């Protein structure tokens, strides 16, 4: 169990009554994101409180009425997923920064400047977030916030989320080694040719265009054939 001094309150109100549990803030955030957690590590106690601050436990009949069970793991999961997790200022700042970094890195990998077909750097995006006062919600998923953030960024940056379809033909000399390495990218289709060469079809975020080109050229001494197909514009 998490130590009491490291735990925070997760709270929900049902039928006019408050229900509180003491939880590990990091694991509570993981649970909100849908990740599996060890409830023995998540919970500081196995008590459902009416008020943590006063130490008063909630009545069992009210718990059963609100959650239709007295299983602390089921109750804690519902409270965390549907209620509020009371983070400290430092904890909230930490989670916001992690979420912001996740979103910025996603945009840098998946978006381009349509005027230049080049990706935006994470540094440029960080500056835009600061200049535009863009805030992220640590409790919401990346995709839930992405459309709104892209709309805000467009007031300052030319930006478009785009995926590229890329066909690459690897000569026989390099094909076996290259295939193993290039599967780190999203290979949609693979066709071996009679001469030992291989054709790979990729679908990649636009921001990874140069990474793929450089990797292919490095593996094949520049002898591969690279062809960009019709782009898929998402936003």
C-alpha positions as CSV (number, residue, x, y, z in Angstrom):
1,X,0.0,0.0,0.0
2,X,1.0,3.6,-0.6
3,X,2.1,5.4,2.5
4,X,-0.5,7.7,4.1
5,X,1.8,10.7,3.8
6,X,2.2,10.1,0.0
7,X,-1.5,9.5,-0.7
8,X,-4.1,12.0,-2.0
9,X,-7.8,12.1,-1.7
10,X,-10.1,10.8,-4.5
11,X,-13.6,11.9,-4.0
12,X,-17.1,11.6,-5.5
13,X,-20.6,12.6,-4.4
14,X,-23.6,10.4,-4.9
15,X,-27.2,10.7,-3.4
16,X,-26.0,13.8,-1.5
17,X,-23.3,11.9,0.3
18,X,-19.5,12.2,-0.1
19,X,-17.3,9.1,-0.6
20,X,-13.5,9.4,-0.3
21,X,-10.6,7.1,-0.6
22,X,-6.8,7.6,-0.1
23,X,-4.8,6.7,-3.2
24,X,-1.4,6.8,-4.8
25,X,-1.6,9.9,-7.2
26,X,0.5,8.3,-9.9
27,X,-1.4,5.1,-10.0
28,X,-4.7,7.0,-9.8
29,X,-3.7,8.9,-13.0
30,X,-2.7,5.7,-14.7
31,X,-6.2,4.3,-13.8
32,X,-7.9,7.4,-15.2
33,X,-6.0,6.7,-18.5
34,X,-7.3,3.2,-18.6
35,X,-4.1,1.5,-17.6
36,X,-4.1,-1.6,-15.4
37,X,-2.9,-1.0,-11.8
38,X,-2.1,-3.0,-8.7
39,X,-4.9,-2.0,-6.2
40,X,-2.7,-3.1,-3.3
41,X,-0.2,-0.4,-4.4
42,X,-3.0,2.1,-5.3
43,X,-4.8,2.2,-2.0
44,X,-3.4,3.6,1.3
45,X,-6.2,2.1,3.3
46,X,-9.2,-0.2,2.6
47,X,-11.6,2.4,4.1
48,X,-14.2,4.4,2.2
49,X,-14.4,7.7,4.1
50,X,-17.2,10.2,4.6
51,X,-14.5,12.7,5.3
52,X,-10.7,11.9,5.2
53,X,-9.9,15.1,7.1
54,X,-12.0,14.1,10.1
55,X,-11.2,10.4,9.8
56,X,-14.9,9.5,9.6
57,X,-15.7,6.4,7.7
58,X,-18.8,6.3,5.5
59,X,-21.8,4.2,6.5
60,X,-21.8,0.7,4.9
61,X,-25.4,0.9,3.9
62,X,-24.8,4.2,2.1
63,X,-21.7,2.7,0.4
64,X,-23.8,-0.2,-0.9
65,X,-26.6,2.1,-2.0
66,X,-24.1,4.3,-4.0
67,X,-22.0,1.6,-5.5
68,X,-24.1,-1.6,-5.3
69,X,-21.1,-3.3,-3.6
70,X,-18.8,-3.0,-0.6
71,X,-15.7,-4.2,-2.6
72,X,-13.1,-1.5,-2.0
73,X,-11.3,-2.1,-5.3
74,X,-14.5,-1.7,-7.3
75,X,-15.5,1.4,-5.3
76,X,-12.1,3.0,-5.6
77,X,-12.0,2.4,-9.4
78,X,-15.4,4.1,-9.8
79,X,-14.4,7.0,-7.5
80,X,-11.2,7.6,-9.4
81,X,-12.7,7.2,-12.9
82,X,-15.9,9.3,-12.3
83,X,-14.8,11.6,-9.5
84,X,-12.0,14.0,-8.6
85,X,-8.4,13.2,-7.6
86,X,-7.2,16.0,-5.2
87,X,-3.6,16.5,-6.4
88,X,-1.3,18.9,-4.6
89,X,-0.1,21.9,-6.6
90,X,3.3,20.2,-7.2
91,X,1.7,17.0,-8.4
92,X,-0.8,18.8,-10.7
93,X,2.1,20.8,-12.2
94,X,4.1,17.5,-12.8
95,X,1.2,15.8,-14.5
96,X,0.4,18.8,-16.6
97,X,4.0,19.0,-17.8
98,X,4.0,15.3,-18.7
99,X,0.7,15.6,-20.6
100,X,1.9,18.7,-22.4
101,X,5.2,17.0,-23.4
102,X,3.2,14.0,-24.7
103,X,0.9,16.2,-26.8
104,X,3.8,18.4,-28.2
105,X,5.8,15.3,-29.1
106,X,2.8,13.8,-30.9
107,X,2.2,17.0,-32.9
108,X,5.9,17.2,-33.8
109,X,5.7,13.6,-35.1
110,X,2.4,13.9,-36.9
111,X,2.0,17.5,-38.1
112,X,3.7,19.5,-40.8
113,X,3.8,23.1,-41.9
114,X,1.8,22.9,-45.1
115,X,3.7,25.8,-46.6
116,X,7.0,24.0,-46.4
117,X,6.0,20.3,-45.9
118,X,8.4,20.3,-43.0
119,X,7.6,19.3,-39.4
120,X,7.4,21.8,-36.6
121,X,10.1,21.3,-34.0
122,X,9.2,20.6,-30.3
123,X,10.9,23.8,-29.4
124,X,8.8,25.9,-31.8
125,X,5.6,24.2,-30.5
126,X,6.6,24.8,-26.9
127,X,7.1,28.5,-27.7
128,X,3.7,28.6,-29.4
129,X,2.0,26.9,-26.4
130,X,3.6,29.6,-24.1
131,X,2.7,32.5,-26.4
132,X,-0.9,31.4,-26.9
133,X,-1.4,30.4,-23.3
134,X,-2.5,26.9,-24.3
135,X,-3.3,24.8,-21.2
136,X,-3.7,21.0,-21.1
137,X,-5.9,18.9,-18.8
138,X,-3.8,16.2,-17.0
139,X,-7.0,14.2,-16.5
140,X,-8.0,14.0,-20.2
141,X,-6.5,11.9,-22.9
142,X,-4.3,13.3,-25.6
143,X,-6.9,12.7,-28.4
144,X,-9.7,14.4,-26.4
145,X,-7.7,17.6,-26.4
146,X,-5.9,17.5,-29.7
147,X,-8.6,19.1,-32.0
148,X,-8.9,22.1,-29.7
149,X,-5.2,22.5,-29.3
150,X,-4.6,22.3,-33.1
151,X,-7.3,25.0,-33.6
152,X,-5.5,27.3,-31.1
153,X,-2.1,26.6,-32.7
154,X,-3.5,27.6,-36.2
155,X,-4.0,31.1,-35.0
156,X,-0.2,31.4,-34.8
157,X,1.3,28.5,-36.9
158,X,0.4,27.0,-40.3
159,X,-0.2,23.4,-39.2
160,X,-1.8,20.2,-40.5
161,X,-1.9,16.7,-39.2
162,X,-0.9,14.4,-42.1
163,X,0.2,10.9,-42.7
164,X,2.3,9.8,-45.6
165,X,2.1,6.6,-47.7
166,X,5.6,5.6,-48.8
167,X,6.7,2.8,-51.1
168,X,10.3,1.7,-50.6
169,X,12.2,-0.9,-52.8
170,X,15.2,-2.4,-51.1
171,X,17.8,-4.1,-53.3
172,X,18.7,-7.8,-52.7
173,X,22.0,-7.0,-51.1
174,X,20.4,-5.1,-48.2
175,X,16.9,-6.6,-48.1
176,X,17.1,-9.1,-45.2
177,X,18.8,-6.7,-42.8
178,X,16.8,-3.7,-43.8
179,X,13.4,-5.4,-43.4
180,X,14.2,-6.2,-39.8
181,X,15.3,-2.7,-39.0
182,X,12.5,-0.9,-40.9
183,X,9.7,-2.7,-39.1
184,X,10.3,-0.2,-36.4
185,X,8.2,2.1,-38.7
186,X,4.6,1.2,-39.6
187,X,4.9,-1.3,-42.4
188,X,1.5,-1.8,-44.0
189,X,2.6,-4.3,-46.7
190,X,5.6,-6.3,-47.6
191,X,6.3,-8.0,-50.9
192,X,9.4,-10.1,-51.7
193,X,10.5,-10.1,-55.4
194,X,12.0,-13.0,-57.3
195,X,15.4,-11.3,-57.4
196,X,15.5,-11.1,-53.6
197,X,14.6,-7.4,-53.4
198,X,11.7,-6.4,-51.2
199,X,9.0,-3.7,-51.5
200,X,7.7,-2.2,-48.3
201,X,4.7,0.1,-48.0
202,X,4.7,2.4,-45.0
203,X,2.1,4.7,-43.5
204,X,4.0,7.1,-41.3
205,X,3.3,10.5,-39.6
206,X,4.6,13.3,-41.8
207,X,7.0,14.4,-39.1
208,X,8.9,11.1,-39.5
209,X,9.5,11.6,-43.3
210,X,13.2,12.5,-43.0
211,X,13.8,9.9,-40.3
212,X,12.5,7.2,-42.7
213,X,14.5,8.5,-45.7
214,X,17.7,8.8,-43.7
215,X,17.3,5.3,-42.2
216,X,16.6,3.7,-45.6
217,X,19.6,5.5,-47.2
218,X,21.8,4.5,-44.3
219,X,20.8,0.8,-44.6
220,X,21.2,0.6,-48.4
221,X,24.0,3.0,-49.1
222,X,21.5,5.2,-50.9
223,X,20.6,2.5,-53.4
224,X,16.9,2.0,-52.4
225,X,14.1,3.5,-54.4
226,X,11.7,5.7,-52.3
227,X,8.4,6.9,-53.7
228,X,5.8,9.0,-51.9
229,X,2.2,8.2,-52.6
230,X,-0.9,10.3,-52.1
231,X,-0.9,11.9,-48.6
232,X,-3.6,11.3,-46.1
233,X,-4.6,14.7,-44.6
234,X,-6.4,14.3,-41.2
235,X,-6.7,17.7,-39.8
